[in-house]
Amino acid sequence: MPFAVYVLGLAVFAQGTSEFMLSGLLSGIAADLGVSLSAAGLLTSAFAVGMVVGAPVMALAGRTWPRRRALLLFLAVFVAVHAVGALTPSYGVLLATRFVGALANAGFWAVALSTAVAMVPDRLKGRAAAVVVGGVTVACVVGVPAGAVLGERWGWRSAFWAVAIVSLPAFLAVLRSIPGGRSATDEGAASVSVRDELRVLTGPRLRPVLLTMALVQGATFCTFSYLEPLLTRESGLGAGWVPVALALFGAGAFAGVTVAGRYADAHPVAVVATGMAALTVGWSALALTAGSPVLALVLVPLLGLLAFGTGTALITRVLGLAPGAPTLAGASSTTAFNLGATVGPWAGGLALGAGFGYRAPVGVSALLMVAAVLVAATTAKSRRPRAGERRLSGTRL
């Protein structure tokens, strides 16, 4: 695996820390800025909205740029908005910085995914995608718990400063490791028209996969965004257990990405189907047993493994189905991933605001997984050939 692929994973680590660290900082932000817990949760949704909008827009804007230039520009903007966020006393300004930071993050993600898979042969594309996504899981293991500790000791603003500082080595690593010019792959991607790429992405093969990805990630982020109040106010754990739980979730996520990276290329459908079924059962089990601190701490890493393993397999599936969309394939994966991250916290916040209790977001996660399973099952059934068609098509099925 080229060293530059791991460099991209390092940069995604810094950005993933920012995307997910609010799950351990919500109470502190809400108290400091004088807003409700649900309003603080919308900061996660604002970031996700920026990712949804930014992925295709930034990918298209950077079609003619050398990849290193695009990656460095996105990282520079990301660092700047985190400095502003750490300084502002305004909830509105903080909300805006989350959106702009997400635009930069989305652009980086889209370019990083396409860059990573372009550097390796077809048999390693799943592993290359897993390395990039693995940066997010390392953020969950190290960055997010560290952010929670910083927030506990020195306030939530210290976590924002830490993200800005950690991004600087990533900036230097990209500067030194990613080639500066345009490669033959870049020229080939630019020669494909945007209309042709959109035709691939909106075709009947990709639409249900992208929708399934959005629902799976919606289930993940619905609970993850409200994990801190779930554990402290429902499971009865002290605040000091929150970084531990986040680290457990991240460790499970890292294991899931590693396993998916090894098997998703060869068995994408089996990995996705198994993961989705297990996630449906897992979120339902957590909703029923969240009152037990032991069971909650057992289920958290297991759900991290299943969520990110399934998510990685879905990304690999999209990239495999969209060779005719070299610029927008990675962007579409990012958009679907973060569409779920937008809807999930919003739906969880609605359930909390309606007075259904701190387990409500977990119940919503289970319902979103049921919807994902139904979409996948309906799609598989609609594609199943009739008997006569099966005889005619032979082994091509």
Secondary structure, DSSP 4 states (H G I P E B T S, - for coil): --HHHHHHHHHHHHHHHHHHGGGGTHHHHHHHHT--HHHHHHHHHHHHHHHHHHHHHHHHHTTTS-HHHHHHHHHHHHHHHHHHHHH---HHHHHHHHHHHHHHHHHHHHHHHHHHHHTS-GGGHHHHHHHHHHHHHHIIIIIHHHHHHHHHHH-HHHHHHHHHHHHHHHHHHHHHHS-SS--HHHHHHHHS-HHHHHHHHTSTTTHHHHHHHHHHHHHHHHHHTTHHHHHHHTS---TTHHHHHHHHHHHHHHHHHHHHHHHTTT-HHHHHHHHHHHHHHHHHHHHHHTT-HHHHHHHHHHHHHHHHHHHHHHHHHHHHH-TT-TTHHHHHHHHHHHHHHHHHHHHHHHHHHTT--TTHHHHHHHHHHHHHHHHHHHHHHHHSPPHHHHHHHGGG-
